[in-house]
Amino acid sequence: MVVLLLPRRAALLAAALLAGCAAGGAPDSGAPGGRAPGRMSASGAYLAGSYAVSETDTAAAADLLLEALRQAPEQPEVINKAFLATVLDGRPEATRVARQLPDNELAALLLAGADAQAGRWERAETRLRAMPRQGAGAVLSPLLLAWAQAGRGNTDTALATLKPQVEGSRLSGLAALHAAMIADLGNRPREADRLIRVALANTPEVNLRLVQISAGILGRAGKEAEAMKLVESISTGSDDLAMLGTPETRRRMLTERAVASPVEGMAEAELALAAALRGQGGPELSLILARLALRLRPDFTPAKLVAAEALADQKHAENALALLQDIPRDDVLLPAVMLRRATLLDRLNRPDEAIAVLRELSAQRPAAPQPAARLGDLLRVRGRFPEAVQAYDQALSRAGDQTPASWPLLYARGIALERSGQWPRAEADFQRALQLVPEQPYVLNYLGYTWVERGEHLAEARGMLERAMALRPQDGNIADSLGWALFKLGDLPNATKWLEKAAELESRNATINDHLGDAYWAAGRRREAVFQWRRALTLDPEPAESPRIEAKLREREAIPASR
């Protein structure tokens, strides 16, 4: 049974440190003689390691819990936690610890994989048959069992194992995909062709990995034209996948097997569940399964990406970045890896390195708009608006003819133009975005709010903001824009109502609290106004806003409050 650890309070760390530092000369409970100077006791190492696991500090957790296990090798809880920590950190000791956990589902998965790598397919099959068919096991067991049978050379048996899932399961697309790969490796191109069509028909959203696998299978079945059409389906559009559809990538998809052995097939199965769990908000188990996949296939870039995403979700950007180093230059997924590296570097407050990565990628993919668009986003968020405009200009130039999918780029460039003092160009971008997507609430909001701030087209701006609010009724920023427009138009009661709603929805927004203070002051609610302005100053307002709010407070605090 899989046991996931819940996050602990900081008090647990304090308890661990106290336990580790207690009674300098006291004998260690798990080892003969006295404790070596500076070494934690078994209980101290266990508590500190447990806290590190809950914080996803995988390296510290593995070190501490392996030390606890060394001192207390028979304690079930120590064994379980040490196993979890070593899997999360990708340590080779995980295999040794797993052998002490005969009833642990994750340990069975790891040991079955180790048996498969050693060619002990019968033993791997025995382990997989013993796994419970519930939770993660219900998805993984049939897939891994079929791959173990394929490893023994029993293609018919493997396909028979997956047949019930292919024909009558809610996961028929996934089962058909693995059955197609097994048939392909067994040199059964017609059966592989039939099964991959089932997989494509029963997969709601075609992704790169499915295209990689399917294109090769269709190509080997003599359906090169269909395979190329499938590959080209990811080569258009503005999302990141389009950047991967180069001529060289297409050729490799048609000629190379994405999965070249039963062991790689097992890694593929574990990765599929890891990716699904991350999408459902399960980063801990997602990371564990991605690590298991990497034990089977150490250079498996898709698994590295999923593991890195799980680590980043848990605020370990440094560990995620380390996982994405040393990706081969010819890896099909290198552009996606470089985009993720740039995001992680920016999150680690290393913007110059992030910019360098994006510019390198932009040079490598001179026709792709994505690197320039991502660079524009990074520069805009960091307040470097003129540079952001240049990046967005390049992205839009590369994107070609504008379609409804172009609105995010026009919107982002419009913001950068407005913030860099180029209002006529900014206004044109917002209006063009609304021509392409007339009901886009964020564009309606930004253009309407800016018109209000500039004192232009106030009636039209009000209508745009009311429409945006109807489309996004729980968006505090849009509620603020509408309230501010009403304030400028002199409708104080409705302005106050919407600004209060905005402050309720976005309580930690400095601008919203400042606006609400202005409305309260105009309504004669002076103490409440002063409170809102003071609160706005505590909420990290933009640099230019702080002096303005402070001046307002100095001027008005001396005036006696009316209520």
C-alpha positions in Angstrom: 0.0 0.0 0.0 1.3 3.5 -0.9 1.6 5.8 2.0 2.2 9.5 1.2 3.5 11.8 3.9 1.6 14.9 4.8 3.5 18.2 5.3 4.7 18.7 8.9 4.8 21.8 11.0 8.0 23.6 11.6 7.8 22.4 15.2 8.8 19.0 13.9 12.1 20.3 12.7 12.7 21.9 16.1 11.9 18.6 17.8 14.3 16.8 15.4 17.1 19.2 16.2 16.5 18.8 19.9 16.5 15.0 19.7 19.7 15.1 17.6 21.5 17.4 20.0 20.4 15.9 23.3 22.8 14.6 25.9 26.1 14.8 24.2 27.6 11.6 25.7 24.4 9.5 25.8 24.7 6.1 24.0 22.9 5.8 20.6 19.8 3.7 20.8 20.5 2.1 17.4 24.3 1.6 17.5 26.7 0.0 20.0 28.8 2.4 22.2 28.4 6.1 22.3 27.4 8.4 19.5 30.2 9.9 17.5 30.6 13.7 18.1 28.2 15.7 15.9 26.3 12.6 14.8 22.5 12.6 15.2 20.8 9.9 17.2 18.5 7.5 15.3 15.4 9.4 16.5 16.9 12.8 15.6 17.9 11.7 12.2 14.5 10.1 11.7 12.6 13.2 12.7 14.8 15.6 10.7 14.6 13.2 7.7 10.8 13.0 8.0 10.6 16.8 8.0 12.9 17.0 5.0 10.7 14.5 3.1 7.6 16.6 3.9 9.5 19.6 2.4 10.7 17.6 -0.6 14.3 18.3 0.3 15.2 15.0 -1.2 18.9 15.0 -0.8 18.8 15.9 3.0 15.9 13.4 3.5 17.9 10.5 1.9 21.1 11.3 3.9 19.2 11.6 7.2 17.0 8.6 6.9 19.8 6.4 5.6 21.7 7.3 8.8 18.6 6.6 10.9 18.3 3.2 9.1 21.9 2.4 9.8 21.4 3.0 13.5 17.9 1.4 13.7 17.8 -1.2 10.9 14.8 -3.2 12.2 12.4 -0.3 12.7 9.5 -0.5 10.2 8.8 3.2 10.1 12.4 4.0 9.5 12.6 1.4 6.7 9.5 2.9 5.0 10.7 6.5 5.3 14.2 5.7 4.1 12.8 3.8 1.1 10.6 6.8 0.2 13.4 9.2 0.6 15.9 7.2 -1.5 13.4 6.8 -4.3 12.6 10.5 -4.3 16.2 11.4 -4.6 17.1 8.7 -7.1 19.5 6.9 -4.8 20.9 3.4 -5.7 20.3 2.4 -2.0 16.6 2.3 -2.8 16.9 -1.2 -4.2 18.5 -2.5 -1.0 15.9 -0.9 1.2 13.0 -2.1 -1.0 14.0 -5.7 -0.3 13.0 -5.1 3.3 9.4 -4.1 2.3 7.6 -7.2 1.0 4.2 -5.6 1.3 5.0 -2.1 -0.1 3.5 -1.4 -3.6 6.2 1.0 -4.6 8.9 -1.3 -3.5 7.4 -4.1 -5.6 7.4 -1.7 -8.6 11.0 -0.8 -8.1 12.1 -4.5 -7.6 10.1 -5.6 -10.6 11.9 -3.0 -12.7 15.3 -4.1 -11.3 14.5 -7.7 -12.2 13.5 -6.6 -15.7 16.8 -4.7 -16.2 18.6 -7.9 -15.1 16.6 -10.0 -17.6 14.8 -11.8 -14.7 11.5 -11.6 -16.5 9.7 -14.5 -14.7 10.6 -13.0 -11.3 9.4 -9.6 -12.5 6.1 -11.1 -13.7 5.6 -12.9 -10.3 6.1 -9.6 -8.4 3.7 -7.7 -10.7 1.0 -10.4 -10.4 1.1 -10.0 -6.7 0.5 -6.3 -6.7 -3.0 -5.1 -5.6 -5.3 -4.0 -8.4 -6.4 -0.8 -6.8 -5.1 2.8 -6.8 -2.0 3.2 -8.9 -1.8 -0.6 -9.2 -5.0 -0.8 -11.1 -3.5 1.3 -13.9 0.0 0.1 -13.8 -0.2 -3.6 -13.1 -1.7 -4.7 -16.5 0.7 -2.5 -18.5 3.8 -3.6 -16.6 2.7 -7.3 -16.6 2.2 -7.1 -20.4 5.7 -5.7 -20.8 7.2 -8.4 -18.6 5.5 -11.0 -20.8 6.9 -9.3 -23.9 10.3 -9.3 -22.3 10.0 -13.1 -22.1 9.2 -13.1 -25.8 5.5 -13.9 -25.3 3.9 -11.3 -27.5 0.6 -13.1 -27.8 0.3 -13.4 -24.0 1.2 -9.8 -23.5 -1.5 -8.6 -26.0 -4.0 -10.9 -24.4 -3.3 -9.3 -21.0 -4.1 -5.9 -22.4 -7.1 -6.9 -24.5 -9.7 -6.4 -21.7 -8.4 -2.9 -21.0 -8.3 -2.1 -24.8 -11.8 -3.2 -25.4 -13.7 -2.2 -22.3 -11.8 0.2 -20.0 -12.0 3.9 -19.4 -8.2 3.8 -20.0 -8.6 2.1 -23.4 -6.4 4.7 -25.1 -3.5 4.1 -22.8 -3.8 0.3 -22.9 -4.1 0.4 -26.8 -1.0 2.6 -27.0 1.1 0.0 -25.0 -0.4 -2.9 -26.9 0.6 -1.1 -30.1 4.2 -0.7 -28.9 4.3 -4.4 -27.9 3.0 -5.5 -31.3 5.5 -3.1 -33.0 8.4 -4.6 -31.1 7.1 -8.1 -31.9 7.3 -7.2 -35.6 3.6 -7.2 -36.1 3.1 -4.0 -38.1 -0.6 -4.6 -39.0 -1.7 -5.3 -35.5 0.4 -2.3 -34.3 -1.3 -0.1 -36.9 -4.8 -1.2 -35.8 -4.0 -0.7 -32.1 -2.4 2.7 -32.5 -5.5 3.9 -34.3 -7.5 2.8 -31.2 -5.1 4.7 -29.0 -5.4 7.9 -31.1 -9.2 7.6 -31.3 -9.5 7.2 -27.5 -7.1 9.8 -26.3 -8.9 13.1 -25.7 -5.9 15.3 -26.3 -3.1 14.3 -28.7 0.3 15.1 -27.1 3.9 15.0 -28.3 4.7 11.7 -26.8 1.7 10.0 -28.4 2.7 11.6 -31.8 6.3 10.4 -31.4 5.2 6.8 -30.8 2.3 6.8 -33.3 4.3 8.2 -36.2 6.9 5.6 -36.1 4.4 2.8 -35.8 2.4 4.1 -38.8 5.6 4.6 -40.8 6.7 1.0 -40.2 3.2 -0.2 -41.2 3.7 1.5 -44.6 1.5 4.5 -43.8 4.1 7.2 -44.2 1.7 9.8 -45.5 -0.6 9.4 -42.5 2.4 9.5 -40.2 3.7 12.7 -41.7 0.2 14.3 -41.4 0.1 13.4 -37.7 3.6 14.9 -37.2 2.6 18.0 -39.0 -0.4 18.4 -36.7 1.9 19.5 -33.9 4.0 21.7 -36.3 1.4 24.4 -36.6 0.0 26.8 -34.1 1.6 28.9 -31.4 2.0 26.5 -28.5 5.4 25.1 -27.5 4.9 21.8 -29.4 5.0 23.7 -32.7 8.6 24.5 -32.0 9.5 20.8 -32.0 8.2 20.1 -35.5 11.4 20.7 -37.5 12.2 18.7 -40.6 14.9 16.7 -38.7 12.4 16.0 -35.9 9.8 14.7 -38.4 12.3 12.4 -40.0 13.4 11.0 -36.7 9.8 10.4 -35.6 9.2 8.4 -38.7 12.3 6.3 -38.5 13.1 5.8 -34.8 11.3 3.7 -32.2 10.3 5.9 -29.3 10.3 2.7 -27.2 13.0 0.2 -28.2 12.7 -2.5 -25.5 10.4 -4.0 -22.9 12.3 -2.2 -20.1 11.8 1.1 -21.9 8.1 0.2 -22.2 7.9 -0.2 -18.4 9.4 3.2 -18.0 6.8 4.6 -20.4 4.0 3.1 -18.4 5.3 4.6 -15.1 5.8 8.0 -16.9 2.2 8.0 -18.2 0.8 7.7 -14.7 3.3 10.2 -13.3 2.2 12.8 -15.9 -1.5 12.1 -15.2 -1.1 12.5 -11.4 0.8 15.7 -11.8 -2.1 17.1 -13.9 -4.5 16.1 -11.1 -2.4 17.9 -8.4 -0.4 14.9 -7.1 3.2 16.1 -7.2 4.6 13.7 -4.6 3.5 10.5 -6.2 4.2 12.0 -9.6 7.8 12.6 -8.6 8.1 9.0 -7.2 6.8 7.4 -10.4 9.0 9.7 -12.6 12.0 8.6 -10.5 11.1 5.0 -11.0 10.9 5.5 -14.7 14.3 7.1 -14.7 15.8 4.1 -12.8 14.7 2.0 -15.8 15.7 4.6 -18.4 18.2 7.1 -17.0 18.4 9.4 -20.0 14.6 9.5 -20.5 14.0 13.2 -21.1 10.2 13.1 -20.8 10.5 11.6 -17.3 13.1 14.3 -16.4 10.6 17.0 -17.5 7.8 15.5 -15.4 10.1 15.1 -12.4 11.3 18.6 -12.7 7.8 19.9 -12.9 6.9 18.0 -9.7 9.9 19.5 -7.9 9.1 23.0 -9.1 5.5 22.5 -8.0 6.9 21.9 -4.5 9.1 25.0 -4.7 12.4 23.2 -5.3 13.4 25.1 -8.5 17.2 24.5 -7.9 16.7 20.7 -7.8 14.4 20.9 -10.8 17.0 22.9 -12.7 19.8 20.4 -11.8 17.7 17.5 -13.2 17.4 19.3 -16.6 21.2 19.7 -17.1 23.2 17.7 -19.6 20.3 17.0 -22.0 21.9 15.9 -25.4 21.9 18.6 -28.0 20.2 16.3 -30.5 17.3 15.4 -28.1 13.9 16.1 -29.8 12.7 17.7 -26.5 15.7 20.0 -26.0 13.6 23.2 -27.0 11.0 22.3 -24.3 13.8 21.6 -21.8 15.4 25.0 -22.6 12.1 26.8 -22.1 11.7 25.1 -18.7 15.3 26.0 -17.8 14.6 29.6 -18.5 11.5 29.6 -16.3 13.4 28.0 -13.5 16.3 30.4 -13.7 13.9 33.3 -13.7 12.2 31.8 -10.6 15.6 31.6 -8.9 16.1 35.3 -9.6 18.8 34.6 -12.3 17.2 36.6 -15.1 20.3 37.2 -17.1 20.9 33.5 -17.4 17.3 32.9 -18.3 17.5 35.6 -21.0 20.6 34.0 -22.4 18.9 30.6 -22.6 15.9 32.1 -24.5 18.1 34.0 -26.9 20.1 30.9 -27.6 16.9 29.0 -28.3 15.6 31.8 -30.5 18.8 31.6 -32.6 18.5 27.8 -32.8 14.8 28.1 -34.0 14.8 31.3 -36.2 11.3 30.7 -37.4 9.7 29.9 -34.0 7.8 32.7 -32.2 7.8 30.9 -28.8 11.3 31.8 -27.5 10.8 35.5 -28.3 7.3 35.5 -26.8 8.7 33.9 -23.6 11.5 36.4 -23.5 9.0 39.2 -23.8 7.0 37.8 -20.9 10.1 37.5 -18.7 11.2 41.1 -19.5 7.6 42.5 -19.0 7.1 40.9 -15.6 10.5 42.4 -14.5 9.5 45.9 -15.7 11.8 46.0 -18.6 9.1 47.2 -21.0 11.0 48.7 -24.0 13.0 45.4 -24.2 9.8 43.4 -23.9 8.3 45.3 -26.8 11.3 44.4 -29.0 10.9 40.7 -28.1 7.2 40.7 -28.8 7.8 42.5 -32.1 10.0 39.6 -33.1 7.5 37.0 -31.9 4.6 38.5 -33.8 6.8 38.9 -36.9 7.7 35.2 -36.7 4.1 34.1 -36.1 2.9 35.4 -39.5 -0.7 36.0 -40.2 -2.8 37.0 -37.2 -5.6 34.6 -36.1 -7.7 34.4 -33.0 -4.8 32.5 -31.4 -2.7 35.7 -31.8 -4.6 37.6 -29.1 -2.3 36.7 -26.1 0.8 38.1 -28.0 -1.1 41.3 -29.0 -2.4 41.7 -25.4 1.1 41.2 -23.9 2.7 43.6 -26.3 0.0 46.1 -25.7 0.7 46.0 -22.0 4.5 46.5 -22.6 3.8 49.3 -25.1 1.4 51.1 -22.6 3.9 50.8 -19.8 6.7 52.1 -21.9 4.7 55.2 -22.9 3.8 54.1 -26.4 0.0 54.5 -26.0 -1.1 54.8 -29.7 0.6 51.5 -30.6 -0.7 49.9 -27.4 -4.3 50.9 -28.1 -4.0 49.5 -31.6 -2.8 46.2 -30.2 -5.7 45.9 -27.7 -8.3 46.9 -30.4 -6.8 44.4 -32.8 -7.0 41.6 -30.2 -10.6 42.5 -29.6 -11.3 42.3 -33.4 -9.9 38.7 -33.3 -11.6 37.7 -30.0 -14.3 40.2 -29.2 -15.3 38.7 -25.8 -11.8 38.4 -24.3 -12.3 39.6 -20.7 -8.7 40.5 -20.0 -8.3 42.6 -23.0 -11.7 44.3 -22.3 -10.5 45.0 -18.8 -7.0 46.4 -19.7 -8.3 48.7 -22.5 -11.3 49.8 -20.5 -9.3 50.5 -17.4 -6.6 52.4 -19.3 -9.2 54.6 -21.0 -10.6 55.4 -17.6 -7.2 56.3 -16.3 -6.6 58.5 -19.3 -10.1 60.1 -19.0 -11.0 58.8 -22.5 -14.1 57.1 -23.9 -15.5 56.7 -20.3 -19.0 55.5 -21.3 -17.5 52.9 -23.7 -15.0 51.9 -21.1 -17.7 51.3 -18.6 -19.6 49.1 -20.9 -16.4 47.1 -21.7 -15.7 46.6 -18.0 -19.2 45.6 -17.2 -19.0 43.0 -19.9 -15.6 41.8 -18.6 -17.1 41.5 -15.1 -20.0 39.4 -16.4 -17.5 37.1 -18.1 -15.3 36.8 -15.0 -17.5 37.5 -11.9 -14.8 36.3 -9.4 -11.9 38.3 -10.8 -10.9 41.0 -8.3 -8.8 43.0 -10.7 -11.7 43.4 -13.1 -14.0 44.3 -10.2 -11.5 47.0 -9.3 -11.4 48.3 -12.8 -15.2 48.6 -12.9 -15.3 50.2 -9.5 -12.6 52.7 -10.5 -14.4 53.6 -13.7 -17.6 54.2 -11.8 -15.6 56.4 -9.3 -14.3 58.5 -12.2 -17.8 58.8 -13.6 -19.1 60.0 -10.2 -21.2 57.0 -9.3 -19.9 56.8 -5.8 -22.3 54.2 -4.3 -21.7 51.6 -7.1 -18.0 52.4 -7.2 -17.7 51.6 -3.5 -19.7 48.4 -3.9 -17.4 47.1 -6.7 -14.2 48.2 -5.0 -15.3 46.5 -1.8 -15.9 43.4 -3.8 -12.5 43.7 -5.4 -10.8 44.0 -2.0 -12.7 41.0 -0.8 -11.6 38.9 -3.8 -8.0 40.3 -3.9 -7.3 41.4 -0.4 -3.5 41.6 -0.8 -3.5 43.9 -3.8 -2.1 47.3 -3.1 -3.8 49.1 -6.0 -7.2 47.8 -5.0 -6.8 48.9 -1.4 -5.6 52.3 -2.5 -8.6 52.7 -4.8 -11.0 51.7 -2.0 -9.4 54.3 0.2 -10.1 57.0 -2.3 -13.7 55.9 -2.6 -14.1 55.9 1.2 -12.6 59.3 1.5 -14.9 60.7 -1.2 -17.8 59.2 0.7 -16.7 60.9 4.0 -15.6 57.6 5.6 -12.2 59.1 6.5 -10.9 56.7 9.1 -11.7 53.7 6.8 -9.9 55.6 3.9 -6.8 56.1 6.0 -6.8 52.4 7.1 -7.0 51.3 3.4 -4.1 53.6 2.4 -2.0 52.4 5.2 -2.8 48.8 4.3 -1.9 49.4 0.7 1.6 50.5 1.8 2.1 47.2 3.5 1.2 45.2 0.3 4.3 45.9 -1.8 2.9 48.6 -4.1 4.8 49.5 -7.2 7.8 51.8 -6.6 6.1 54.9 -8.0 3.0 54.3 -6.0 4.4 54.3 -2.5 5.4 58.0 -2.5 2.0 59.0 -3.9 0.1 57.1 -1.2 2.4 58.4 1.5 1.8 62.0 0.4 -1.9 61.4 0.4 -1.7 60.2 4.0 0.4 63.2 5.1 -2.0 65.6 3.6 -5.2 64.1 4.9 -4.5 62.4 8.2 -4.5 65.7 10.0 -8.1 66.4 8.9 -10.5 65.4 11.7 -12.5 62.3 10.7 -16.2 62.8 10.2 -17.1 59.3 11.5 
